[in-house]
Amino acid sequence: MNLPYFLGCPQWHHPAWNNRLPEGSTPLERYSQVLNCVEGNTTFYATPTQDQCAQWRSQVSDDFRFLLKFPRSITHDQLLAPPEKEIRDFLEIVSPLEHVLGPFLLQLPATFGPQHLNNLWRFIDRLPSPVMCTVEVRHPAFFQKGDAERVLNRGLRERKCARVCLDSRGLFAAKADSPSIVDAQRKKPNVPVHLLPVEAPPVIRYIGHPDLESNREYLAPWVERVANWIELGVRPFVFMHMPDNGDALCLVKLWTDLLHAQRPQVKPLELCDQQPQIGLF
């Protein structure tokens, strides 16, 4: 899919997508024919082999982007204070993806607070060029527009690192009346939507309402903003999540239809068949 921005999901394979994606030899190859980036959640939970990374590289075009997460052991267990060798070893393993890497997703736990910011600055400053990262924080102090948030934002601006904007309003507007919604609301943070202008491509992670149509009101401001970015030549990264990610392609389709209505030159997503309407039962 030839897009003037990057659009993806939190994974490249789900059984519910099997009849919706084009033919291909692997799930990643099929996915990459319609979407041009993906969140690398797999590296958060387990580090792949270098051979696996080389295989992934062979299945995508040059314009595709992986936004890999640093391993949980680095971000959560050690709060960004691991031995330098651990960082170097991880970067060496994923080096076959070098030319299709976007910024690494540095997703920090709610326990990572203002007192840990020096860990963040040391971590970012130690990354070898041209490696870059985008930072997602979850501690409440970073959403209160006080000193802690100002220090965070200033440090990110100085380093030209984007602050991930997580929008979970749709998710938390839903009744917790199914296991998937309960699980998603338990795992995802319910934080204000804070967007930091910075000299780096914006990264938006939208977590949707399980009723597809209910997402229109939450997506509308993003449609306007992304359309403006495209006009300015900025290429943001936009990721669409659902409580059940089997429904994520439906949300992506709705998003691209809305953006196409605003900017007709941006083509909507074309899937292989029609998915039954979700969120009714």
C-alpha positions as CSV (number, residue, x, y, z in Angstrom):
1,M,0.0,0.0,0.0
2,N,1.5,3.3,-1.1
3,L,0.8,5.8,1.6
4,P,2.2,9.2,2.4
5,Y,2.3,8.2,6.1
6,F,2.8,5.0,8.1
7,L,-0.1,2.9,9.1
8,G,-0.2,-0.4,11.0
9,C,-1.4,-2.7,13.7
10,P,0.2,-4.1,16.9
11,Q,0.9,-7.4,15.1
12,W,1.2,-8.8,11.6
13,H,-0.8,-11.9,12.0
14,H,-4.2,-12.9,13.4
15,P,-6.4,-15.9,12.4
16,A,-9.3,-13.5,11.9
17,W,-7.4,-11.8,9.1
18,N,-6.8,-14.9,7.0
19,N,-9.5,-14.2,4.5
20,R,-9.0,-10.4,4.4
21,L,-5.4,-10.1,3.3
22,P,-3.9,-10.8,-0.2
23,E,-2.2,-14.0,-1.0
24,G,1.4,-14.5,0.1
25,S,3.9,-17.1,1.4
26,T,3.9,-15.8,4.9
27,P,1.6,-13.7,7.2
28,L,4.1,-10.8,7.2
29,E,4.3,-10.8,3.5
30,R,0.5,-10.7,3.2
31,Y,0.2,-8.0,5.9
32,S,2.9,-5.8,4.3
33,Q,1.0,-5.7,1.0
34,V,-1.7,-3.5,2.6
35,L,0.0,-1.9,5.6
36,N,3.4,-0.3,5.7
37,C,4.4,-0.6,9.4
38,V,3.9,-2.7,12.4
39,E,4.5,-2.5,16.2
40,G,7.2,-5.0,17.1
41,N,5.6,-6.4,20.3
42,T,7.3,-9.7,19.8
43,T,10.7,-8.2,20.8
44,F,9.2,-7.0,24.1
45,Y,8.4,-10.5,25.2
46,A,11.2,-12.5,23.6
47,T,14.3,-11.6,21.6
48,P,14.3,-13.2,18.1
49,T,17.3,-14.7,16.4
50,Q,19.3,-12.7,13.9
51,D,18.2,-15.3,11.3
52,Q,14.6,-14.5,12.1
53,C,15.2,-10.8,11.6
54,A,16.8,-11.5,8.3
55,Q,13.8,-13.5,7.2
56,W,11.5,-10.7,8.3
57,R,13.5,-8.3,6.2
58,S,13.2,-10.4,3.1
59,Q,9.4,-10.4,3.3
60,V,8.8,-6.6,3.2
61,S,9.5,-3.8,0.8
62,D,12.0,-1.0,1.4
63,D,9.3,1.4,2.4
64,F,8.0,-0.8,5.2
65,R,8.9,0.1,8.8
66,F,9.2,-2.0,12.0
67,L,8.9,-0.1,15.3
68,L,10.4,-2.7,17.6
69,K,10.1,-2.5,21.3
70,F,13.1,-2.9,23.5
71,P,12.9,-6.1,25.6
72,R,10.9,-6.0,28.8
73,S,14.0,-6.9,30.8
74,I,15.5,-3.5,29.8
75,T,12.5,-1.2,30.0
76,H,10.5,-2.8,32.9
77,D,12.8,-5.0,35.0
78,Q,15.8,-2.7,34.9
79,L,14.1,0.6,34.3
80,L,16.5,1.5,31.5
81,A,19.6,0.8,33.6
82,P,20.9,-2.4,32.0
83,P,24.6,-3.2,31.2
84,E,25.6,-1.5,28.0
85,K,26.4,-4.9,26.5
86,E,22.8,-6.0,26.8
87,I,21.8,-3.1,24.7
88,R,24.5,-3.7,22.1
89,D,23.7,-7.4,21.9
90,F,20.0,-6.6,21.2
91,L,20.8,-4.1,18.5
92,E,23.2,-6.5,16.9
93,I,20.5,-9.2,16.7
94,V,18.0,-6.9,15.0
95,S,20.7,-5.4,12.7
96,P,19.4,-7.3,9.6
97,L,16.4,-4.9,9.8
98,E,18.5,-1.8,9.8
99,H,17.1,-0.3,6.6
100,V,13.5,-0.9,7.5
101,L,13.6,0.2,11.2
102,G,11.6,3.1,12.3
103,P,12.3,4.5,15.8
104,F,12.4,1.9,18.5
105,L,9.4,1.9,20.8
106,L,10.6,2.6,24.3
107,Q,7.5,1.7,26.3
108,L,8.0,2.5,30.0
109,P,5.9,1.1,32.9
110,A,3.9,3.2,35.3
111,T,6.6,2.6,37.9
112,F,9.0,4.6,35.8
113,G,8.5,8.0,37.3
114,P,10.3,11.4,37.4
115,Q,13.0,10.0,39.7
116,H,14.1,7.7,36.8
117,L,14.4,10.4,34.1
118,N,18.2,10.4,34.3
119,N,18.1,6.7,33.3
120,L,16.1,7.7,30.2
121,W,18.5,10.4,29.2
122,R,21.5,8.1,29.7
123,F,19.8,5.4,27.7
124,I,18.9,7.6,24.7
125,D,22.3,9.3,24.7
126,R,24.1,5.9,24.6
127,L,22.3,4.7,21.5
128,P,24.6,4.5,18.5
129,S,23.8,6.7,15.6
130,P,21.5,6.4,13.6
131,V,19.4,4.5,16.1
132,M,16.5,6.6,17.4
133,C,13.6,5.8,19.7
134,T,10.1,7.1,20.6
135,V,9.1,7.2,24.2
136,E,5.8,6.1,25.8
137,V,5.4,7.0,29.5
138,R,2.6,5.9,31.8
139,H,3.4,7.4,35.2
140,P,0.6,9.8,36.3
141,A,3.1,12.7,37.0
142,F,3.9,12.9,33.3
143,F,0.3,13.8,32.5
144,Q,-0.3,16.6,35.0
145,K,1.3,19.5,33.1
146,G,3.6,20.1,36.1
147,D,7.3,20.2,36.5
148,A,7.8,16.5,35.9
149,E,6.0,16.7,32.5
150,R,7.9,19.8,31.5
151,V,11.2,18.2,32.3
152,L,10.3,15.1,30.3
153,N,9.1,17.1,27.3
154,R,12.1,19.4,27.4
155,G,14.5,16.4,27.4
156,L,12.7,14.7,24.5
157,R,12.7,17.9,22.5
158,E,16.5,18.4,23.1
159,R,17.1,14.8,21.8
160,K,14.6,15.1,19.0
161,C,12.7,12.1,20.3
162,A,8.9,11.8,19.8
163,R,6.7,11.2,22.7
164,V,4.2,8.4,21.9
165,C,0.6,9.7,22.0
166,L,-1.6,6.9,23.4
167,D,-5.3,7.6,22.8
168,S,-7.3,5.0,24.8
169,R,-10.6,7.1,25.1
170,G,-12.5,4.8,22.9
171,L,-11.5,1.7,24.9
172,F,-12.4,3.2,28.2
173,A,-15.7,4.5,26.9
174,A,-16.8,0.9,26.4
175,K,-18.7,-1.2,29.0
176,A,-16.5,-3.9,30.4
177,D,-18.9,-6.6,29.3
178,S,-16.7,-9.1,27.6
179,P,-13.4,-10.8,28.5
180,S,-11.5,-9.0,25.7
181,I,-12.6,-5.6,26.9
182,V,-11.9,-6.4,30.6
183,D,-8.4,-7.6,29.6
184,A,-7.7,-4.6,27.4
185,Q,-8.9,-2.1,30.1
186,R,-6.7,-3.9,32.6
187,K,-3.6,-3.8,30.4
188,K,-3.9,-0.4,28.7
189,P,-3.4,2.9,30.6
190,N,-6.3,5.3,31.0
191,V,-4.3,8.5,30.6
192,P,-5.0,11.9,29.0
193,V,-4.1,12.5,25.3
194,H,-0.9,14.5,25.4
195,L,0.8,15.2,22.1
196,L,4.3,16.8,22.1
197,P,5.4,18.7,19.0
198,V,9.0,17.7,18.3
199,E,11.5,17.4,15.4
200,A,10.7,13.7,14.9
201,P,7.8,11.9,13.1
202,P,4.8,11.7,15.5
203,V,3.7,8.3,16.8
204,I,0.0,7.7,17.6
205,R,-1.3,4.6,19.2
206,Y,-5.1,4.5,19.1
207,I,-7.0,1.9,21.2
208,G,-10.5,1.5,19.8
209,H,-14.0,1.1,21.1
210,P,-15.3,-2.5,20.4
211,D,-18.3,-1.1,18.6
212,L,-16.7,0.0,15.3
213,E,-19.0,3.0,14.7
214,S,-18.4,4.4,18.1
215,N,-14.8,5.2,17.1
216,R,-15.8,7.9,14.6
217,E,-16.0,10.7,17.2
218,Y,-12.6,9.8,18.7
219,L,-10.9,9.4,15.3
220,A,-12.3,12.7,13.8
221,P,-9.6,15.0,15.4
222,W,-6.9,12.6,14.4
223,V,-8.1,12.6,10.8
224,E,-7.8,16.4,10.7
225,R,-4.4,16.4,12.3
226,V,-2.9,13.6,10.2
227,A,-4.3,15.2,7.1
228,N,-2.5,18.4,8.0
229,W,0.7,16.6,8.7
230,I,0.5,15.0,5.3
231,E,0.0,18.4,3.7
232,L,3.2,19.6,5.5
233,G,5.2,16.6,4.3
234,V,5.3,15.0,7.8
235,R,5.0,11.2,7.8
236,P,3.5,10.1,11.2
237,F,3.2,6.6,12.4
238,V,-0.4,5.6,13.2
239,F,-1.3,2.3,14.9
240,M,-4.8,0.9,15.3
241,H,-5.6,-1.4,18.2
242,M,-8.8,-3.0,19.3
243,P,-9.7,-4.9,22.5
244,D,-9.8,-8.0,20.3
245,N,-7.2,-7.4,17.6
246,G,-9.0,-9.7,15.3
247,D,-11.1,-6.6,14.7
248,A,-8.1,-4.3,14.1
249,L,-8.4,-4.5,10.3
250,C,-12.0,-3.3,10.5
251,L,-10.8,-0.3,12.5
252,V,-8.0,0.4,10.0
253,K,-10.5,0.3,7.2
254,L,-12.8,2.8,9.0
255,W,-9.8,5.0,9.6
256,T,-8.6,5.0,6.0
257,D,-12.2,5.7,4.8
258,L,-12.4,8.7,7.1
259,L,-9.0,10.1,6.0
260,H,-9.8,9.5,2.3
261,A,-13.0,11.6,2.8
262,Q,-10.8,14.4,4.1
263,R,-7.9,14.0,1.7
264,P,-9.2,12.1,-1.4
265,Q,-5.6,11.6,-2.7
266,V,-4.9,9.3,0.2
267,K,-6.3,5.9,-0.8
268,P,-8.5,3.9,1.5
269,L,-7.6,0.4,2.6
270,E,-8.8,-2.4,0.2
271,L,-9.4,-5.7,1.9
272,C,-10.2,-9.0,0.1
273,D,-13.8,-9.4,1.4
274,Q,-16.4,-7.9,3.7
275,Q,-16.1,-8.6,7.4
276,P,-19.4,-9.0,9.4
277,Q,-20.2,-5.9,11.4
278,I,-18.6,-6.0,14.8
279,G,-19.8,-4.8,18.2
280,L,-23.5,-5.8,17.8
281,F,-23.7,-9.0,20.0
